[in-house]
Amino acid sequence: MPKHASLSRRALLIGAALLPLGARAQKATTVEVWKTPTCGCCKDWIKHLQDNGFRVIAHDVDDTSAARSRLGIPDDHGSCHSAVVEGYALEGHVPAREVRRLLRERPPAIGLAVPGMPLGSPGMDGPEYGGRKSAYDVVLLRAGGRSSVYQAYR
């Protein structure tokens, strides 16, 4: 057998072995985010999602209230950015861990929110905050304005 034929087979076998790795990378869950162009904590939250395996598409807008309204997020649960993942709304600094849990459990809900901008939440935990942390809740938003604590962070 010619030497180049054996190299071609070897390359084919290596490529076939690596194919699942490439397929996994392509199957990253996409999160679509609406944020203002100058918001640093929004950028940090996006990096948190990317660092945790999510693909993020960010839209810079002058005002996030239209996205929040379109996604069905009540104003009293608002924060600095709004997002959608697989049909669920995300508002504010929701940890990637809770996004994964939401997608695994698939509850009948609008989505998740972390109202306000609590220190210590993803995106609000950089060195510029001096290590300060606040207790906060990740809230499950349901139809009809109902909500409940999905996960407490203390």
Phi and psi in radians as a Rosetta constraint file:
Dihedral C 1 N 2 CA 2 C 2 CIRCULARHARMONIC -1.119 0.35
Dihedral N 2 CA 2 C 2 N 3 CIRCULARHARMONIC 2.592 0.35
Dihedral C 2 N 3 CA 3 C 3 CIRCULARHARMONIC -1.035 0.35
Dihedral N 3 CA 3 C 3 N 4 CIRCULARHARMONIC -0.702 0.35
Dihedral C 3 N 4 CA 4 C 4 CIRCULARHARMONIC -1.185 0.35
Dihedral N 4 CA 4 C 4 N 5 CIRCULARHARMONIC -0.471 0.35
Dihedral C 4 N 5 CA 5 C 5 CIRCULARHARMONIC -1.202 0.35
Dihedral N 5 CA 5 C 5 N 6 CIRCULARHARMONIC -0.695 0.35
Dihedral C 5 N 6 CA 6 C 6 CIRCULARHARMONIC -1.195 0.35
Dihedral N 6 CA 6 C 6 N 7 CIRCULARHARMONIC -0.654 0.35
Dihedral C 6 N 7 CA 7 C 7 CIRCULARHARMONIC -1.134 0.35
Dihedral N 7 CA 7 C 7 N 8 CIRCULARHARMONIC -0.667 0.35
Dihedral C 7 N 8 CA 8 C 8 CIRCULARHARMONIC -1.133 0.35
Dihedral N 8 CA 8 C 8 N 9 CIRCULARHARMONIC -0.732 0.35
Dihedral C 8 N 9 CA 9 C 9 CIRCULARHARMONIC -1.112 0.35
Dihedral N 9 CA 9 C 9 N 10 CIRCULARHARMONIC -0.756 0.35
Dihedral C 9 N 10 CA 10 C 10 CIRCULARHARMONIC -1.063 0.35
Dihedral N 10 CA 10 C 10 N 11 CIRCULARHARMONIC -0.801 0.35
Dihedral C 10 N 11 CA 11 C 11 CIRCULARHARMONIC -1.079 0.35
Dihedral N 11 CA 11 C 11 N 12 CIRCULARHARMONIC -0.683 0.35
Dihedral C 11 N 12 CA 12 C 12 CIRCULARHARMONIC -1.123 0.35
Dihedral N 12 CA 12 C 12 N 13 CIRCULARHARMONIC -0.771 0.35
Dihedral C 12 N 13 CA 13 C 13 CIRCULARHARMONIC -1.133 0.35
Dihedral N 13 CA 13 C 13 N 14 CIRCULARHARMONIC -0.731 0.35
Dihedral C 13 N 14 CA 14 C 14 CIRCULARHARMONIC -1.122 0.35
Dihedral N 14 CA 14 C 14 N 15 CIRCULARHARMONIC -0.776 0.35
Dihedral C 14 N 15 CA 15 C 15 CIRCULARHARMONIC -1.058 0.35
Dihedral N 15 CA 15 C 15 N 16 CIRCULARHARMONIC -0.725 0.35
Dihedral C 15 N 16 CA 16 C 16 CIRCULARHARMONIC -1.147 0.35
Dihedral N 16 CA 16 C 16 N 17 CIRCULARHARMONIC -0.650 0.35
Dihedral C 16 N 17 CA 17 C 17 CIRCULARHARMONIC -1.189 0.35
Dihedral N 17 CA 17 C 17 N 18 CIRCULARHARMONIC -0.601 0.35
Dihedral C 17 N 18 CA 18 C 18 CIRCULARHARMONIC -1.455 0.35
Dihedral N 18 CA 18 C 18 N 19 CIRCULARHARMONIC -0.265 0.35
Dihedral C 18 N 19 CA 19 C 19 CIRCULARHARMONIC -0.939 0.35
Dihedral N 19 CA 19 C 19 N 20 CIRCULARHARMONIC -0.779 0.35
Dihedral C 19 N 20 CA 20 C 20 CIRCULARHARMONIC -1.046 0.35
Dihedral N 20 CA 20 C 20 N 21 CIRCULARHARMONIC -0.570 0.35
Dihedral C 20 N 21 CA 21 C 21 CIRCULARHARMONIC -1.137 0.35
Dihedral N 21 CA 21 C 21 N 22 CIRCULARHARMONIC -0.764 0.35
Dihedral C 21 N 22 CA 22 C 22 CIRCULARHARMONIC -1.147 0.35
Dihedral N 22 CA 22 C 22 N 23 CIRCULARHARMONIC -0.679 0.35
Dihedral C 22 N 23 CA 23 C 23 CIRCULARHARMONIC -1.126 0.35
Dihedral N 23 CA 23 C 23 N 24 CIRCULARHARMONIC -0.682 0.35
Dihedral C 23 N 24 CA 24 C 24 CIRCULARHARMONIC -1.101 0.35
Dihedral N 24 CA 24 C 24 N 25 CIRCULARHARMONIC -0.724 0.35
Dihedral C 24 N 25 CA 25 C 25 CIRCULARHARMONIC -1.108 0.35
Dihedral N 25 CA 25 C 25 N 26 CIRCULARHARMONIC -0.635 0.35
Dihedral C 25 N 26 CA 26 C 26 CIRCULARHARMONIC -1.281 0.35
Dihedral N 26 CA 26 C 26 N 27 CIRCULARHARMONIC -0.339 0.35
Dihedral C 26 N 27 CA 27 C 27 CIRCULARHARMONIC -1.602 0.35
Dihedral N 27 CA 27 C 27 N 28 CIRCULARHARMONIC 0.236 0.35
Dihedral C 27 N 28 CA 28 C 28 CIRCULARHARMONIC -1.016 0.35
Dihedral N 28 CA 28 C 28 N 29 CIRCULARHARMONIC 2.379 0.35
Dihedral C 28 N 29 CA 29 C 29 CIRCULARHARMONIC -1.198 0.35
Dihedral N 29 CA 29 C 29 N 30 CIRCULARHARMONIC 2.321 0.35
Dihedral C 29 N 30 CA 30 C 30 CIRCULARHARMONIC -1.626 0.35
Dihedral N 30 CA 30 C 30 N 31 CIRCULARHARMONIC 2.317 0.35
Dihedral C 30 N 31 CA 31 C 31 CIRCULARHARMONIC -2.012 0.35
Dihedral N 31 CA 31 C 31 N 32 CIRCULARHARMONIC 2.182 0.35
Dihedral C 31 N 32 CA 32 C 32 CIRCULARHARMONIC -1.780 0.35
Dihedral N 32 CA 32 C 32 N 33 CIRCULARHARMONIC 2.202 0.35
Dihedral C 32 N 33 CA 33 C 33 CIRCULARHARMONIC -2.109 0.35
Dihedral N 33 CA 33 C 33 N 34 CIRCULARHARMONIC 2.434 0.35
Dihedral C 33 N 34 CA 34 C 34 CIRCULARHARMONIC -2.007 0.35
Dihedral N 34 CA 34 C 34 N 35 CIRCULARHARMONIC 2.155 0.35
Dihedral C 34 N 35 CA 35 C 35 CIRCULARHARMONIC -2.576 0.35
Dihedral N 35 CA 35 C 35 N 36 CIRCULARHARMONIC 2.864 0.35
Dihedral C 35 N 36 CA 36 C 36 CIRCULARHARMONIC -1.423 0.35
Dihedral N 36 CA 36 C 36 N 37 CIRCULARHARMONIC 2.657 0.35
Dihedral C 36 N 37 CA 37 C 37 CIRCULARHARMONIC -1.121 0.35
Dihedral N 37 CA 37 C 37 N 38 CIRCULARHARMONIC -0.462 0.35
Dihedral C 37 N 38 CA 38 C 38 CIRCULARHARMONIC -1.768 0.35
Dihedral N 38 CA 38 C 38 N 39 CIRCULARHARMONIC 0.060 0.35
Dihedral C 38 N 39 CA 39 C 39 CIRCULARHARMONIC -1.369 0.35
Dihedral N 39 CA 39 C 39 N 40 CIRCULARHARMONIC 1.907 0.35
Dihedral C 39 N 40 CA 40 C 40 CIRCULARHARMONIC -1.214 0.35
Dihedral N 40 CA 40 C 40 N 41 CIRCULARHARMONIC -0.655 0.35
Dihedral C 40 N 41 CA 41 C 41 CIRCULARHARMONIC -1.213 0.35
Dihedral N 41 CA 41 C 41 N 42 CIRCULARHARMONIC -0.506 0.35
Dihedral C 41 N 42 CA 42 C 42 CIRCULARHARMONIC -1.136 0.35
Dihedral N 42 CA 42 C 42 N 43 CIRCULARHARMONIC -0.746 0.35
Dihedral C 42 N 43 CA 43 C 43 CIRCULARHARMONIC -1.090 0.35
Dihedral N 43 CA 43 C 43 N 44 CIRCULARHARMONIC -0.686 0.35
Dihedral C 43 N 44 CA 44 C 44 CIRCULARHARMONIC -1.170 0.35
Dihedral N 44 CA 44 C 44 N 45 CIRCULARHARMONIC -0.642 0.35
Dihedral C 44 N 45 CA 45 C 45 CIRCULARHARMONIC -1.163 0.35
Dihedral N 45 CA 45 C 45 N 46 CIRCULARHARMONIC -0.710 0.35
Dihedral C 45 N 46 CA 46 C 46 CIRCULARHARMONIC -1.059 0.35
Dihedral N 46 CA 46 C 46 N 47 CIRCULARHARMONIC -0.764 0.35
Dihedral C 46 N 47 CA 47 C 47 CIRCULARHARMONIC -1.075 0.35
Dihedral N 47 CA 47 C 47 N 48 CIRCULARHARMONIC -0.692 0.35
Dihedral C 47 N 48 CA 48 C 48 CIRCULARHARMONIC -1.004 0.35
Dihedral N 48 CA 48 C 48 N 49 CIRCULARHARMONIC -0.805 0.35
Dihedral C 48 N 49 CA 49 C 49 CIRCULARHARMONIC -1.110 0.35
Dihedral N 49 CA 49 C 49 N 50 CIRCULARHARMONIC -0.798 0.35
Dihedral C 49 N 50 CA 50 C 50 CIRCULARHARMONIC -1.085 0.35
Dihedral N 50 CA 50 C 50 N 51 CIRCULARHARMONIC -0.728 0.35
Dihedral C 50 N 51 CA 51 C 51 CIRCULARHARMONIC -1.097 0.35
Dihedral N 51 CA 51 C 51 N 52 CIRCULARHARMONIC -0.353 0.35
Dihedral C 51 N 52 CA 52 C 52 CIRCULARHARMONIC -1.830 0.35
Dihedral N 52 CA 52 C 52 N 53 CIRCULARHARMONIC 0.372 0.35
Dihedral C 52 N 53 CA 53 C 53 CIRCULARHARMONIC 1.564 0.35
Dihedral N 53 CA 53 C 53 N 54 CIRCULARHARMONIC 0.113 0.35
Dihedral C 53 N 54 CA 54 C 54 CIRCULARHARMONIC -1.568 0.35
Dihedral N 54 CA 54 C 54 N 55 CIRCULARHARMONIC 2.590 0.35
Dihedral C 54 N 55 CA 55 C 55 CIRCULARHARMONIC -1.645 0.35
Dihedral N 55 CA 55 C 55 N 56 CIRCULARHARMONIC 2.310 0.35
Dihedral C 55 N 56 CA 56 C 56 CIRCULARHARMONIC -2.114 0.35
Dihedral N 56 CA 56 C 56 N 57 CIRCULARHARMONIC 2.311 0.35
Dihedral C 56 N 57 CA 57 C 57 CIRCULARHARMONIC -1.976 0.35
Dihedral N 57 CA 57 C 57 N 58 CIRCULARHARMONIC 2.037 0.35
Dihedral C 57 N 58 CA 58 C 58 CIRCULARHARMONIC -1.851 0.35
Dihedral N 58 CA 58 C 58 N 59 CIRCULARHARMONIC 2.396 0.35
Dihedral C 58 N 59 CA 59 C 59 CIRCULARHARMONIC -2.044 0.35
Dihedral N 59 CA 59 C 59 N 60 CIRCULARHARMONIC 2.122 0.35
Dihedral C 59 N 60 CA 60 C 60 CIRCULARHARMONIC -1.493 0.35
Dihedral N 60 CA 60 C 60 N 61 CIRCULARHARMONIC 2.186 0.35
Dihedral C 60 N 61 CA 61 C 61 CIRCULARHARMONIC -2.301 0.35
Dihedral N 61 CA 61 C 61 N 62 CIRCULARHARMONIC 2.760 0.35
Dihedral C 61 N 62 CA 62 C 62 CIRCULARHARMONIC -1.284 0.35
Dihedral N 62 CA 62 C 62 N 63 CIRCULARHARMONIC -0.518 0.35
Dihedral C 62 N 63 CA 63 C 63 CIRCULARHARMONIC -2.546 0.35
Dihedral N 63 CA 63 C 63 N 64 CIRCULARHARMONIC 2.203 0.35
Dihedral C 63 N 64 CA 64 C 64 CIRCULARHARMONIC -1.504 0.35
Dihedral N 64 CA 64 C 64 N 65 CIRCULARHARMONIC -0.074 0.35
Dihedral C 64 N 65 CA 65 C 65 CIRCULARHARMONIC -1.123 0.35
Dihedral N 65 CA 65 C 65 N 66 CIRCULARHARMONIC -0.564 0.35
Dihedral C 65 N 66 CA 66 C 66 CIRCULARHARMONIC -1.140 0.35
Dihedral N 66 CA 66 C 66 N 67 CIRCULARHARMONIC -0.749 0.35
Dihedral C 66 N 67 CA 67 C 67 CIRCULARHARMONIC -1.121 0.35
Dihedral N 67 CA 67 C 67 N 68 CIRCULARHARMONIC -0.765 0.35
Dihedral C 67 N 68 CA 68 C 68 CIRCULARHARMONIC -1.032 0.35
Dihedral N 68 CA 68 C 68 N 69 CIRCULARHARMONIC -0.790 0.35
Dihedral C 68 N 69 CA 69 C 69 CIRCULARHARMONIC -1.125 0.35
Dihedral N 69 CA 69 C 69 N 70 CIRCULARHARMONIC -0.801 0.35
Dihedral C 69 N 70 CA 70 C 70 CIRCULARHARMONIC -1.057 0.35
Dihedral N 70 CA 70 C 70 N 71 CIRCULARHARMONIC -0.592 0.35
Dihedral C 70 N 71 CA 71 C 71 CIRCULARHARMONIC -1.466 0.35
Dihedral N 71 CA 71 C 71 N 72 CIRCULARHARMONIC -0.122 0.35
Dihedral C 71 N 72 CA 72 C 72 CIRCULARHARMONIC 1.461 0.35
Dihedral N 72 CA 72 C 72 N 73 CIRCULARHARMONIC 0.388 0.35
Dihedral C 72 N 73 CA 73 C 73 CIRCULARHARMONIC -1.557 0.35
Dihedral N 73 CA 73 C 73 N 74 CIRCULARHARMONIC 2.138 0.35
Dihedral C 73 N 74 CA 74 C 74 CIRCULARHARMONIC -1.102 0.35
Dihedral N 74 CA 74 C 74 N 75 CIRCULARHARMONIC 2.528 0.35
Dihedral C 74 N 75 CA 75 C 75 CIRCULARHARMONIC -0.989 0.35
Dihedral N 75 CA 75 C 75 N 76 CIRCULARHARMONIC -0.603 0.35
Dihedral C 75 N 76 CA 76 C 76 CIRCULARHARMONIC -1.252 0.35
Dihedral N 76 CA 76 C 76 N 77 CIRCULARHARMONIC -0.102 0.35
Dihedral C 76 N 77 CA 77 C 77 CIRCULARHARMONIC -1.897 0.35
Dihedral N 77 CA 77 C 77 N 78 CIRCULARHARMONIC 0.217 0.35
Dihedral C 77 N 78 CA 78 C 78 CIRCULARHARMONIC -1.222 0.35
Dihedral N 78 CA 78 C 78 N 79 CIRCULARHARMONIC 2.790 0.35
Dihedral C 78 N 79 CA 79 C 79 CIRCULARHARMONIC -2.584 0.35
Dihedral N 79 CA 79 C 79 N 80 CIRCULARHARMONIC -2.706 0.35
Dihedral C 79 N 80 CA 80 C 80 CIRCULARHARMONIC -1.604 0.35
Dihedral N 80 CA 80 C 80 N 81 CIRCULARHARMONIC -0.203 0.35
Dihedral C 80 N 81 CA 81 C 81 CIRCULARHARMONIC -2.594 0.35
Dihedral N 81 CA 81 C 81 N 82 CIRCULARHARMONIC 2.696 0.35
Dihedral C 81 N 82 CA 82 C 82 CIRCULARHARMONIC -2.182 0.35
Dihedral N 82 CA 82 C 82 N 83 CIRCULARHARMONIC 2.640 0.35
Dihedral C 82 N 83 CA 83 C 83 CIRCULARHARMONIC -2.608 0.35
Dihedral N 83 CA 83 C 83 N 84 CIRCULARHARMONIC 2.926 0.35
Dihedral C 83 N 84 CA 84 C 84 CIRCULARHARMONIC -2.422 0.35
Dihedral N 84 CA 84 C 84 N 85 CIRCULARHARMONIC 2.436 0.35
Dihedral C 84 N 85 CA 85 C 85 CIRCULARHARMONIC -2.451 0.35
Dihedral N 85 CA 85 C 85 N 86 CIRCULARHARMONIC 2.086 0.35
Dihedral C 85 N 86 CA 86 C 86 CIRCULARHARMONIC 0.800 0.35
Dihedral N 86 CA 86 C 86 N 87 CIRCULARHARMONIC 0.764 0.35
Dihedral C 86 N 87 CA 87 C 87 CIRCULARHARMONIC 1.512 0.35
Dihedral N 87 CA 87 C 87 N 88 CIRCULARHARMONIC -0.115 0.35
Dihedral C 87 N 88 CA 88 C 88 CIRCULARHARMONIC -1.735 0.35
Dihedral N 88 CA 88 C 88 N 89 CIRCULARHARMONIC 2.437 0.35
Dihedral C 88 N 89 CA 89 C 89 CIRCULARHARMONIC -1.443 0.35
Dihedral N 89 CA 89 C 89 N 90 CIRCULARHARMONIC 2.574 0.35
Dihedral C 89 N 90 CA 90 C 90 CIRCULARHARMONIC -2.272 0.35
Dihedral N 90 CA 90 C 90 N 91 CIRCULARHARMONIC 2.281 0.35
Dihedral C 90 N 91 CA 91 C 91 CIRCULARHARMONIC -2.190 0.35
Dihedral N 91 CA 91 C 91 N 92 CIRCULARHARMONIC 2.164 0.35
Dihedral C 91 N 92 CA 92 C 92 CIRCULARHARMONIC 1.409 0.35
Dihedral N 92 CA 92 C 92 N 93 CIRCULARHARMONIC -2.753 0.35
Dihedral C 92 N 93 CA 93 C 93 CIRCULARHARMONIC -1.511 0.35
Dihedral N 93 CA 93 C 93 N 94 CIRCULARHARMONIC 1.043 0.35
Dihedral C 93 N 94 CA 94 C 94 CIRCULARHARMONIC -1.281 0.35
Dihedral N 94 CA 94 C 94 N 95 CIRCULARHARMONIC 2.185 0.35
Dihedral C 94 N 95 CA 95 C 95 CIRCULARHARMONIC -1.099 0.35
Dihedral N 95 CA 95 C 95 N 96 CIRCULARHARMONIC 2.505 0.35
Dihedral C 95 N 96 CA 96 C 96 CIRCULARHARMONIC -0.968 0.35
Dihedral N 96 CA 96 C 96 N 97 CIRCULARHARMONIC -0.618 0.35
Dihedral C 96 N 97 CA 97 C 97 CIRCULARHARMONIC -0.997 0.35
Dihedral N 97 CA 97 C 97 N 98 CIRCULARHARMONIC -0.728 0.35
Dihedral C 97 N 98 CA 98 C 98 CIRCULARHARMONIC -1.332 0.35
Dihedral N 98 CA 98 C 98 N 99 CIRCULARHARMONIC -0.507 0.35
Dihedral C 98 N 99 CA 99 C 99 CIRCULARHARMONIC -1.122 0.35
Dihedral N 99 CA 99 C 99 N 100 CIRCULARHARMONIC -0.794 0.35
Dihedral C 99 N 100 CA 100 C 100 CIRCULARHARMONIC -1.063 0.35
Dihedral N 100 CA 100 C 100 N 101 CIRCULARHARMONIC -0.754 0.35
Dihedral C 100 N 101 CA 101 C 101 CIRCULARHARMONIC -1.070 0.35
Dihedral N 101 CA 101 C 101 N 102 CIRCULARHARMONIC -0.774 0.35
Dihedral C 101 N 102 CA 102 C 102 CIRCULARHARMONIC -0.993 0.35
Dihedral N 102 CA 102 C 102 N 103 CIRCULARHARMONIC -0.799 0.35
Dihedral C 102 N 103 CA 103 C 103 CIRCULARHARMONIC -1.232 0.35
Dihedral N 103 CA 103 C 103 N 104 CIRCULARHARMONIC -0.483 0.35
Dihedral C 103 N 104 CA 104 C 104 CIRCULARHARMONIC -1.334 0.35
Dihedral N 104 CA 104 C 104 N 105 CIRCULARHARMONIC -0.770 0.35
Dihedral C 104 N 105 CA 105 C 105 CIRCULARHARMONIC -1.448 0.35
Dihedral N 105 CA 105 C 105 N 106 CIRCULARHARMONIC -0.532 0.35
Dihedral C 105 N 106 CA 106 C 106 CIRCULARHARMONIC 0.894 0.35
Dihedral N 106 CA 106 C 106 N 107 CIRCULARHARMONIC 0.971 0.35
Dihedral C 106 N 107 CA 107 C 107 CIRCULARHARMONIC -1.235 0.35
Dihedral N 107 CA 107 C 107 N 108 CIRCULARHARMONIC 2.716 0.35
Dihedral C 107 N 108 CA 108 C 108 CIRCULARHARMONIC -1.268 0.35
Dihedral N 108 CA 108 C 108 N 109 CIRCULARHARMONIC 1.746 0.35
Dihedral C 108 N 109 CA 109 C 109 CIRCULARHARMONIC -2.756 0.35
Dihedral N 109 CA 109 C 109 N 110 CIRCULARHARMONIC 2.856 0.35
Dihedral C 109 N 110 CA 110 C 110 CIRCULARHARMONIC -1.305 0.35
Dihedral N 110 CA 110 C 110 N 111 CIRCULARHARMONIC -0.738 0.35
Dihedral C 110 N 111 CA 111 C 111 CIRCULARHARMONIC 2.786 0.35
Dihedral N 111 CA 111 C 111 N 112 CIRCULARHARMONIC -2.678 0.35
Dihedral C 111 N 112 CA 112 C 112 CIRCULARHARMONIC -2.124 0.35
Dihedral N 112 CA 112 C 112 N 113 CIRCULARHARMONIC 2.616 0.35
Dihedral C 112 N 113 CA 113 C 113 CIRCULARHARMONIC -2.472 0.35
Dihedral N 113 CA 113 C 113 N 114 CIRCULARHARMONIC 2.565 0.35
Dihedral C 113 N 114 CA 114 C 114 CIRCULARHARMONIC -2.090 0.35
Dihedral N 114 CA 114 C 114 N 115 CIRCULARHARMONIC 1.632 0.35
Dihedral C 114 N 115 CA 115 C 115 CIRCULARHARMONIC -1.057 0.35
Dihedral N 115 CA 115 C 115 N 116 CIRCULARHARMONIC 2.566 0.35
Dihedral C 115 N 116 CA 116 C 116 CIRCULARHARMONIC 1.248 0.35
Dihedral N 116 CA 116 C 116 N 117 CIRCULARHARMONIC -2.689 0.35
Dihedral C 116 N 117 CA 117 C 117 CIRCULARHARMONIC -2.430 0.35
Dihedral N 117 CA 117 C 117 N 118 CIRCULARHARMONIC 1.223 0.35
Dihedral C 117 N 118 CA 118 C 118 CIRCULARHARMONIC -1.197 0.35
Dihedral N 118 CA 118 C 118 N 119 CIRCULARHARMONIC 2.358 0.35
Dihedral C 118 N 119 CA 119 C 119 CIRCULARHARMONIC -1.072 0.35
Dihedral N 119 CA 119 C 119 N 120 CIRCULARHARMONIC 2.413 0.35
Dihedral C 119 N 120 CA 120 C 120 CIRCULARHARMONIC 1.686 0.35
Dihedral N 120 CA 120 C 120 N 121 CIRCULARHARMONIC -0.281 0.35
Dihedral C 120 N 121 CA 121 C 121 CIRCULARHARMONIC -1.345 0.35
Dihedral N 121 CA 121 C 121 N 122 CIRCULARHARMONIC 2.773 0.35
Dihedral C 121 N 122 CA 122 C 122 CIRCULARHARMONIC -0.980 0.35
Dihedral N 122 CA 122 C 122 N 123 CIRCULARHARMONIC 2.202 0.35
Dihedral C 122 N 123 CA 123 C 123 CIRCULARHARMONIC 1.704 0.35
Dihedral N 123 CA 123 C 123 N 124 CIRCULARHARMONIC -0.346 0.35
Dihedral C 123 N 124 CA 124 C 124 CIRCULARHARMONIC -2.039 0.35
Dihedral N 124 CA 124 C 124 N 125 CIRCULARHARMONIC 0.536 0.35
Dihedral C 124 N 125 CA 125 C 125 CIRCULARHARMONIC -2.239 0.35
Dihedral N 125 CA 125 C 125 N 126 CIRCULARHARMONIC 0.295 0.35
Dihedral C 125 N 126 CA 126 C 126 CIRCULARHARMONIC -1.346 0.35
Dihedral N 126 CA 126 C 126 N 127 CIRCULARHARMONIC 3.041 0.35
Dihedral C 126 N 127 CA 127 C 127 CIRCULARHARMONIC -1.074 0.35
Dihedral N 127 CA 127 C 127 N 128 CIRCULARHARMONIC -0.439 0.35
Dihedral C 127 N 128 CA 128 C 128 CIRCULARHARMONIC -1.161 0.35
Dihedral N 128 CA 128 C 128 N 129 CIRCULARHARMONIC -0.214 0.35
Dihedral C 128 N 129 CA 129 C 129 CIRCULARHARMONIC -1.705 0.35
Dihedral N 129 CA 129 C 129 N 130 CIRCULARHARMONIC 0.071 0.35
Dihedral C 129 N 130 CA 130 C 130 CIRCULARHARMONIC 1.082 0.35
Dihedral N 130 CA 130 C 130 N 131 CIRCULARHARMONIC 0.482 0.35
Dihedral C 130 N 131 CA 131 C 131 CIRCULARHARMONIC 1.307 0.35
Dihedral N 131 CA 131 C 131 N 132 CIRCULARHARMONIC 0.065 0.35
Dihedral C 131 N 132 CA 132 C 132 CIRCULARHARMONIC -1.240 0.35
Dihedral N 132 CA 132 C 132 N 133 CIRCULARHARMONIC 2.512 0.35
Dihedral C 132 N 133 CA 133 C 133 CIRCULARHARMONIC -2.413 0.35
Dihedral N 133 CA 133 C 133 N 134 CIRCULARHARMONIC 2.548 0.35
Dihedral C 133 N 134 CA 134 C 134 CIRCULARHARMONIC -2.086 0.35
Dihedral N 134 CA 134 C 134 N 135 CIRCULARHARMONIC 2.601 0.35
Dihedral C 134 N 135 CA 135 C 135 CIRCULARHARMONIC -1.189 0.35
Dihedral N 135 CA 135 C 135 N 136 CIRCULARHARMONIC 2.502 0.35
Dihedral C 135 N 136 CA 136 C 136 CIRCULARHARMONIC -2.657 0.35
Dihedral N 136 CA 136 C 136 N 137 CIRCULARHARMONIC 2.836 0.35
Dihedral C 136 N 137 CA 137 C 137 CIRCULARHARMONIC -2.038 0.35
Dihedral N 137 CA 137 C 137 N 138 CIRCULARHARMONIC 2.471 0.35
Dihedral C 137 N 138 CA 138 C 138 CIRCULARHARMONIC -1.606 0.35
Dihedral N 138 CA 138 C 138 N 139 CIRCULARHARMONIC 2.147 0.35
Dihedral C 138 N 139 CA 139 C 139 CIRCULARHARMONIC -1.855 0.35
Dihedral N 139 CA 139 C 139 N 140 CIRCULARHARMONIC 2.336 0.35
Dihedral C 139 N 140 CA 140 C 140 CIRCULARHARMONIC -1.541 0.35
Dihedral N 140 CA 140 C 140 N 141 CIRCULARHARMONIC 2.101 0.35
Dihedral C 140 N 141 CA 141 C 141 CIRCULARHARMONIC -1.660 0.35
Dihedral N 141 CA 141 C 141 N 142 CIRCULARHARMONIC 2.218 0.35
Dihedral C 141 N 142 CA 142 C 142 CIRCULARHARMONIC -2.008 0.35
Dihedral N 142 CA 142 C 142 N 143 CIRCULARHARMONIC 2.896 0.35
Dihedral C 142 N 143 CA 143 C 143 CIRCULARHARMONIC -1.071 0.35
Dihedral N 143 CA 143 C 143 N 144 CIRCULARHARMONIC 2.692 0.35
Dihedral C 143 N 144 CA 144 C 144 CIRCULARHARMONIC 1.365 0.35
Dihedral N 144 CA 144 C 144 N 145 CIRCULARHARMONIC 0.237 0.35
Dihedral C 144 N 145 CA 145 C 145 CIRCULARHARMONIC 1.424 0.35
Dihedral N 145 CA 145 C 145 N 146 CIRCULARHARMONIC 0.069 0.35
Dihedral C 145 N 146 CA 146 C 146 CIRCULARHARMONIC -1.376 0.35
Dihedral N 146 CA 146 C 146 N 147 CIRCULARHARMONIC 2.594 0.35
Dihedral C 146 N 147 CA 147 C 147 CIRCULARHARMONIC -2.636 0.35
Dihedral N 147 CA 147 C 147 N 148 CIRCULARHARMONIC 2.787 0.35
Dihedral C 147 N 148 CA 148 C 148 CIRCULARHARMONIC -2.622 0.35
Dihedral N 148 CA 148 C 148 N 149 CIRCULARHARMONIC 2.779 0.35
Dihedral C 148 N 149 CA 149 C 149 CIRCULARHARMONIC -1.256 0.35
Dihedral N 149 CA 149 C 149 N 150 CIRCULARHARMONIC 2.162 0.35
Dihedral C 149 N 150 CA 150 C 150 CIRCULARHARMONIC -1.588 0.35
Dihedral N 150 CA 150 C 150 N 151 CIRCULARHARMONIC -0.699 0.35
Dihedral C 150 N 151 CA 151 C 151 CIRCULARHARMONIC -2.731 0.35
Dihedral N 151 CA 151 C 151 N 152 CIRCULARHARMONIC 2.256 0.35
Dihedral C 151 N 152 CA 152 C 152 CIRCULARHARMONIC -1.695 0.35
Dihedral N 152 CA 152 C 152 N 153 CIRCULARHARMONIC 2.393 0.35
Dihedral C 152 N 153 CA 153 C 153 CIRCULARHARMONIC -2.012 0.35
Dihedral N 153 CA 153 C 153 N 154 CIRCULARHARMONIC 2.049 0.35
